Amino acid sequence: MSLIRGYDPETLRELIDPKECEARLEEISAQRSLPALLERVWLLKVLGQFDDALKVSEQSVRQARMGGTRKDLLRARILHATVVHSRGGSIAAEQELTMCAEEAEGQGWPGIAAFAVQHRGRLNFDNADYSQARHDFKKSLFLRQQAGADESELESILMYVDAADRRWARDAAHQATPVADALEARLSMGDAPAEKPRVDAARRESLIRRPVENRSRDAEDAAVR
């Protein structure tokens, strides 16, 4: 039975019962198999015991490298990166998640790639880069669909997409409105270059609602949808 009771819509953190997680941690504390190590990493992380989680995650990476499969090693590296992120190492975590995602996609393992991309999205969400977060979450959704994920898995990532979309739209509106208002004020006062740019109502609305993104990002988002 899953120990996750849901997700906080504001932080995207797992909602758990600490007592249940502590009991499970005690139950598997003596086990040394790779799956048990990975589960211990996750339990320690969600309980906020980041230093212990880092030690066990490093152990799991070493064990996977010595005796596991390439998939095992990728899973261990991804989980290790999430612990590094939780301890404040965003740059190192993002680099590791990106490398894992690229390797998994190259090997044709969409489920593992989705795992890495989803956590990179959470990292970007925590760093308030909501445009990149929504891009990562949509890509993770696409990869999970490729991997044949069930409805419950898709439901959680859809919640992530929705949260990033809302934050992105809110920030875009806050950033675009002062720019559009300032430009219109300059034009109305005549304080503008000889060839005045014209900002009609439709253009102003587009500035408020949606900042310009590059064509490649638009095309990729369309493919993910």
C-alpha positions as CSV (number, residue, x, y, z in Angstrom):
1,M,0.0,0.0,0.0
2,S,1.4,3.4,-0.9
3,L,2.4,5.7,1.9
4,I,1.6,8.8,-0.2
5,R,-1.8,10.3,0.8
6,G,-1.7,13.0,-1.9
7,Y,0.3,16.1,-2.9
8,D,0.3,19.6,-1.6
9,P,-1.0,21.8,-4.5
10,E,1.2,24.7,-3.5
11,T,4.5,23.0,-2.9
12,L,4.0,19.7,-4.8
13,R,5.4,17.8,-1.8
14,E,4.1,14.4,-0.9
15,L,1.5,14.3,1.9
16,I,2.4,11.5,4.2
17,D,1.7,10.2,7.7
18,P,5.0,10.5,9.6
19,K,4.2,7.7,12.0
20,E,3.5,5.3,9.1
21,C,6.7,6.3,7.4
22,E,8.7,5.9,10.6
23,A,7.2,2.5,11.2
24,R,8.1,1.4,7.6
25,L,11.6,2.8,8.0
26,E,12.1,0.7,11.2
27,E,10.7,-2.4,9.4
28,I,13.2,-2.3,6.6
29,S,16.2,-0.8,8.5
30,A,18.1,-4.1,8.6
31,Q,17.6,-5.0,4.9
32,R,20.5,-4.4,2.5
33,S,18.9,-5.1,-0.9
34,L,18.9,-2.3,-3.4
35,P,15.1,-1.9,-3.4
36,A,15.2,-1.6,0.4
37,L,18.0,1.0,0.2
38,L,16.1,3.0,-2.3
39,E,12.9,2.9,-0.2
40,R,14.9,4.0,2.8
41,V,16.3,7.0,0.9
42,W,12.7,8.1,0.0
43,L,11.4,7.6,3.5
44,L,14.3,9.5,5.1
45,K,13.8,12.3,2.5
46,V,10.0,12.8,3.1
47,L,10.6,12.7,6.8
48,G,13.1,15.6,6.4
49,Q,16.2,13.6,7.5
50,F,18.2,14.8,4.6
51,D,21.7,14.1,5.9
52,D,20.9,10.5,6.6
53,A,19.0,10.3,3.2
54,L,22.2,11.5,1.5
55,K,24.4,8.8,3.1
56,V,22.0,6.0,2.2
57,S,21.5,7.4,-1.3
58,E,25.3,7.4,-1.9
59,Q,25.4,3.8,-0.6
60,S,22.6,2.8,-3.0
61,V,24.4,4.4,-6.0
62,R,27.6,2.4,-5.1
63,Q,25.6,-0.8,-4.7
64,A,23.8,-0.3,-8.0
65,R,27.0,0.5,-9.8
66,M,28.7,-2.7,-8.5
67,G,25.9,-5.2,-8.8
68,G,22.8,-3.7,-10.4
69,T,21.5,-3.2,-13.9
70,R,21.8,0.1,-15.8
71,K,18.2,0.8,-15.0
72,D,18.9,0.2,-11.3
73,L,21.8,2.7,-11.4
74,L,19.7,5.3,-13.1
75,R,17.0,5.0,-10.5
76,A,19.5,5.3,-7.7
77,R,21.2,8.3,-9.3
78,I,17.8,10.0,-9.8
79,L,16.8,9.5,-6.2
80,H,20.2,10.7,-5.1
81,A,19.7,13.9,-7.1
82,T,16.4,14.5,-5.4
83,V,18.1,14.3,-2.0
84,V,20.8,16.7,-3.2
85,H,18.1,19.1,-4.3
86,S,16.3,18.8,-1.0
87,R,19.6,19.8,0.7
88,G,19.9,22.9,-1.5
89,G,22.1,21.7,-4.3
90,S,20.0,22.7,-7.2
91,I,22.7,23.1,-9.8
92,A,24.3,19.7,-9.2
93,A,20.9,18.0,-8.9
94,E,19.6,19.5,-12.2
95,Q,22.7,18.4,-14.0
96,E,22.4,14.9,-12.7
97,L,18.7,14.7,-13.5
98,T,19.3,16.0,-17.0
99,M,22.0,13.4,-17.7
100,C,19.8,10.6,-16.3
101,A,16.8,11.7,-18.4
102,E,18.9,11.8,-21.6
103,E,20.5,8.4,-21.0
104,A,17.1,6.8,-20.2
105,E,15.5,8.3,-23.4
106,G,18.5,7.2,-25.4
107,Q,18.0,3.6,-24.1
108,G,14.3,3.7,-24.8
109,W,13.2,3.7,-21.2
110,P,10.4,6.3,-21.1
111,G,9.3,5.4,-17.5
112,I,12.7,6.2,-16.0
113,A,13.1,9.3,-18.2
114,A,9.7,10.5,-17.0
115,F,10.9,10.0,-13.4
116,A,14.0,12.1,-14.0
117,V,12.2,14.9,-15.9
118,Q,9.4,15.1,-13.3
119,H,11.9,15.7,-10.5
120,R,13.7,18.2,-12.6
121,G,10.3,19.9,-13.0
122,R,9.9,20.0,-9.2
123,L,13.3,21.5,-8.9
124,N,12.4,24.2,-11.3
125,F,9.1,24.7,-9.6
126,D,10.9,25.2,-6.2
127,N,13.2,27.7,-7.9
128,A,10.2,29.7,-9.3
129,D,11.1,28.9,-12.9
130,Y,7.5,28.0,-13.7
131,S,7.9,28.1,-17.5
132,Q,10.6,25.4,-17.4
133,A,8.7,23.5,-14.7
134,R,5.5,23.3,-16.8
135,H,7.6,22.2,-19.8
136,D,9.2,19.4,-17.8
137,F,5.9,18.3,-16.3
138,K,4.3,18.1,-19.7
139,K,7.2,16.2,-21.1
140,S,7.0,13.8,-18.1
141,L,3.3,13.3,-18.8
142,F,4.1,12.4,-22.4
143,L,6.8,10.0,-21.4
144,R,4.5,8.3,-18.8
145,Q,1.9,7.9,-21.4
146,Q,4.5,6.3,-23.7
147,A,5.4,3.9,-20.8
148,G,1.8,2.9,-20.3
149,A,1.4,4.4,-16.9
150,D,-1.9,3.8,-15.1
151,E,-4.5,6.5,-14.3
152,S,-3.3,7.2,-10.8
153,E,0.2,8.0,-12.1
154,L,-1.1,10.3,-14.8
155,E,-3.4,12.0,-12.3
156,S,-0.5,13.1,-10.1
157,I,1.5,14.5,-13.0
158,L,-1.6,16.3,-14.3
159,M,-1.9,18.0,-10.9
160,Y,1.8,19.1,-11.3
161,V,1.1,20.5,-14.8
162,D,-2.0,22.4,-13.5
163,A,0.0,23.9,-10.5
164,A,2.8,25.0,-12.8
165,D,0.4,26.5,-15.4
166,R,-1.4,28.5,-12.7
167,R,1.9,29.9,-11.3
168,W,3.3,30.6,-14.7
169,A,0.1,32.5,-15.8
170,R,0.0,34.5,-12.5
171,D,3.7,35.5,-12.8
172,A,3.3,36.3,-16.5
173,A,0.4,38.6,-15.8
174,H,2.3,40.4,-13.0
175,Q,5.4,40.9,-15.2
176,A,3.6,42.0,-18.4
177,T,1.1,44.5,-17.0
178,P,3.7,47.1,-15.8
179,V,5.6,46.9,-19.1
180,A,2.5,47.4,-21.2
181,D,1.2,50.2,-19.0
182,A,4.5,52.0,-19.0
183,L,4.7,51.8,-22.8
184,E,1.2,53.1,-23.3
185,A,1.9,56.0,-20.8
186,R,5.0,57.0,-22.8
187,L,3.0,57.0,-26.1
188,S,0.2,59.1,-24.6
189,M,2.7,61.7,-23.3
190,G,4.6,61.8,-26.6
191,D,7.8,60.7,-24.9
192,A,8.7,58.1,-27.6
193,P,11.0,57.8,-30.6
194,A,10.0,59.3,-33.9
195,E,8.8,56.0,-35.2
196,K,6.4,55.1,-32.3
197,P,5.6,51.4,-31.8
198,R,1.9,50.9,-31.9
199,V,0.4,48.8,-29.1
200,D,-3.2,48.1,-30.0
201,A,-5.7,46.4,-27.6
202,A,-5.1,42.9,-28.9
203,R,-1.3,43.2,-28.6
204,R,-1.6,44.6,-25.0
205,E,-3.9,41.7,-24.1
206,S,-1.4,39.2,-25.5
207,L,1.4,40.8,-23.4
208,I,-0.7,40.5,-20.3
209,R,-1.8,37.0,-20.8
210,R,1.3,35.3,-22.3
211,P,4.9,36.3,-22.6
212,V,6.6,35.4,-25.9
213,E,8.2,31.9,-26.0
214,N,10.4,30.6,-28.7
215,R,9.0,28.6,-31.5
216,S,10.9,25.4,-30.5
217,R,9.3,25.4,-27.1
218,D,5.8,25.9,-28.5
219,A,6.3,23.1,-30.9
220,E,7.5,20.8,-28.2
221,D,4.7,21.7,-25.9
222,A,2.2,21.0,-28.7
223,A,3.8,17.6,-29.2
224,V,3.5,16.7,-25.5
225,R,-0.2,17.7,-25.4
